[in-house]
Amino acid sequence: MRRGSRSIRSAAVALFLVAVIAVGVGPGAKAIGGLSIPAPASPTTAASSPSIPFSVHESGLPAGTLWTIAVSTNTSTRSTPPVSTPYLNGSLLPGMYWLIPQAAGYGSTPFSVLVRLSTQSVAANVTFVPGGSVVLTVSPITASIRLDGTPFSLGLFPSNRTIAFAPGIASVEVTSPGFLPYWNNVSVTAGVSIALNVTLYPVPPAPGEAAVFAASLGVVLIAAGLVLLAVATYRLRHDPRQQARSRIFRGDPDPIPWVRDESSGRRPPPPSPPPG
């Protein structure tokens, strides 16, 4: 019987392991060392989405000035290698991108160019003017940032980032789930760098939640008070010492002998008959 039960247990464990492996490894995936790894994309899929070239032409920079393009999406921002020529060429996979021209000491107008790359190359023109910069520090680092309405992410950069703007008003918006949003207009002056430290604070509890908590706490305190009152009443009715104290408060002539007799088990003496 023991051998039979062991065999049944071993078979059940084996079936369980097979079921776990079958669930963890789905179609198009490989199991390696207990990990499920998606299968690589087929060459046909990769070849069906070629990179689309784009070109940005600048004007306004002195000859030989380095400038770059910050390529931004809703989730990330990365910069192209800097160039010193009026044209900057690159290529990206099909999609929607914000191109943000950047040069030390100069701001571009417009601040960003929204391009949609599908099947044909895209060309854009920007103009640089002497401008200022904003050194932006954000906490938490994973917060979403919009500069003049353009998504910008610090996730691939250090905790602070110097961003060039043309003179004027630059809007800065920082949001993150579970935190109060931040929004501000920054006045940018040519040749001036502004340090902007943004710290988001958690959203406070809703008033309804605070009211429910206060009501619950009040109910608990009232219940505790009633329990203490019941205990005190019981002791007053059944504890001889408490009864003696109450007689003293009422002005009884001598409650102590009664308490002494009651605690010793003897009956108290009968009351004296009235005179006459």
N, C-alpha and C positions, 0 to 999 in steps of 0.2 A: 504493500500500500504506500509506503514512504517513497519507494522508487517511482511509482506511478504518479504521485502528487508532485514530485520534483520534476518529472517529465512534463506534466501539464503546466507547471509554473514556467519552466524554460520556454515552452512553446508560446505561452502568453507574452512573455517578455520579448521574444523574437518578433512576434506579430506587432507588438507595440512599437518596436524600433523601426520596423519596415514601414508602418503607417506614418511615423514622424518623418522619416526620410522622404516618403512620397509626398507629404504635405509641404515640406520645406523646399523641395526642388520642384519648381514649376516648369512649364514648357519654356524652352529657350534659355535654360539656366544649367549650370554645372555645379555639382557639389564637390568641394575640395576641402578636405580636413574638417568636415562638419559645417562649412560655410557655404551659403548659396551665392554664387557669383553670376550675374547676368551674362549671357552670351554676347560676344562683341558684335557690333553692327556689321551687316554684310557689305561687301564692296559695292554692291549695286546701290544700297541706301546712301553710303558716303559719297558716291559719285553723283547722285541725283541732286546734291545740295552744294554746288561749287561756291567758292568765295566770290563776292561781287566787288569790283574795284570802285574806289571813290577818290575824289580829288578836291582839295581845298586850296583856293588861291587867296593869298593875303596881300594887303596893301597898307602902307603906313609905317612899317618897320624900317629902321636904318639897315643898310646892306650889311650882311653878316650876322644879324641878330638871330639868336636861336629861339625857336618857338616850337610848340608841340600841340597835339590835339588830345584832349581827354575824351575818350569814348565812353559814354555813360548809358546804362540801361536802368530799368527799374530796380535791379538787384546788385549791380556792380559798376565800378568805374575803373578804367585803366587808361594809361597814357601811351601814345605812340612815341617812337624814338624822336628826339628833337632834330630839326633841320634848320639850315640857314638860307634856304632858297625860297623864293616866293611861292612855290608849289609844294604841297605835302600830299603824297599819294599813299594809299593803303588799300586793304581789302578786308572785307568782313563777310561772314555768313549772312544769308538773307534774313532780314528782320528790320526792326525799327531802332534807331540809335540817335542819341543827342551828341553832336560834335561840339566840344567846348574848346575853342582856341585859347592858348595860354602862352604868355611871354612875360619875363621878369620886367616890371616897370611899365607894362602896357596892358590895357584892357581892350577887348574886342567888342565891336558893335556889328551885329547883335552879339549878346553874351553867348548864345548857343544856336546851333542850326539843327533842326530835326530832319532826318533823312530816313527814307524807307527804301531799303535795298531789296530788290526782287530779282530782276533778270538783267537790267541794264546798269551801267556805271552811272554814278551821280557826281556832279560837280557843284561846289558851293563857293561863294565869295564872302570874305570878311574883311573888316577894316580895323586896324589897331590904332589906338590913340594913347598918349601918355596917361596912365591911370594909377590907381592905388591897389592895395591888396588887403585881404582879410585872412588872418591866421585863425583858423577855425578849430576848436577843440570841442568834442561832443562826448557826453557820457549819458547812457551807455553807448559803446562804440558801434553797436549793431543798429542804432537808430536810423530811420529813413530821413534823408535830407533833401530839401528842394531849394535851389539857389535861383532866384528869379524865375521860379516855376519849373526849373530843370532838375530832374532827379540826379542826385550826386551821392556816392557812397564812399565812406572812409575805410571800408573794410579791407581794401588792398593797400592802404597807405598807413603811415604811422598814426599815432593818436591825434596829431594835429596836421593840418594841411594848409599851405599858403595858396590862396586863390586870387587871381588877378581880376579886377573889375575896371570898367571904364568909369570916369567920374560921374557921380549922380547917386541915386538911391538904389540900393541892392536889397532885395527881400530875402530873408533867411527863414526857413520853416523846418523844424525838427519834430518828428513824431516817432512814437514807439508804442506798441500794444501794452496796455497796463500803466502807461505814464501820461501825465498831463502834457499836452502839446506846447511847443514853443514857436512863437512867430515874432519877427522883428524886422524893421526897416533900418538898414545901416547906411549912413551917409559916407560915401567914398570920395576922397579928395586925392588928386594926382600927387604922387610922391609920398603918400602917407600910408603906413601899415597899421591896421587895427587888429588887436587881439580880441577875439570873441569866444568866450568860454560858455558853453551851453550845457547845463546839467538838468536833466529831466527828473521830475519828482513823481513818485507813485500816485495813482488816482486814489483819493480818500474814499472810505466806504460811503455808500449811498445813505441819505438821511433815513430811508425806510429801514435799512439794516440796523442803524444806530437806535432807532425807536424800538424795534423789536428786541434788541439786546437789553435796552433799559427797562422795557416792560417785563422781560423774563427775569432780570435781576430783581425788580421790585416784587414779583410774585414769590421768588425764593426767599427774600428777606421777610416778607409778611408771613410765609409759612414757618420760617424759623422762629419768628416772634410768637406765633400761636403755640408752637410746641413748647417753648420756654414758659409761656404763661400757664399752659396745662400742667407742666411739671411743678411749677411753683404752687398752683392751686392744690394739687394732690398732696404735696408735702405739707401745706398749711392745714389740710384736713386730717392727715394721718400721722404727722410727726408731733409727739407730745411737746417737744421743745418749741416748735413753731407755734403750737397752741398756747403755750405759756407766754410766749412773746406777745401774741395777740391779746391775751388777757391783761398783760401789763399795759398795753396800749389802750385797752378799754377801761382801765382803772380798777381791775379786780384787786381786793385787799391782799391776797397772798396766794398767788398761783403756784409758788415753788413747792409747798408740801404736796399739792396734788400731782405735780410732775414727779416728785420723788416717790410717792406711793404708786403712781401708775407705772413707773419704770421698774419698781421692785416687785410688782405683781400684787401688791396689797391694795385693798379698796380704800379709798379716801374716807376719812371720818364723816359720819352723817352730819348734816348741818344742824346747828344749834336751833332748838325750838324758839319761836318768837316769844318775847317776854310777855308775862301776864296771862 
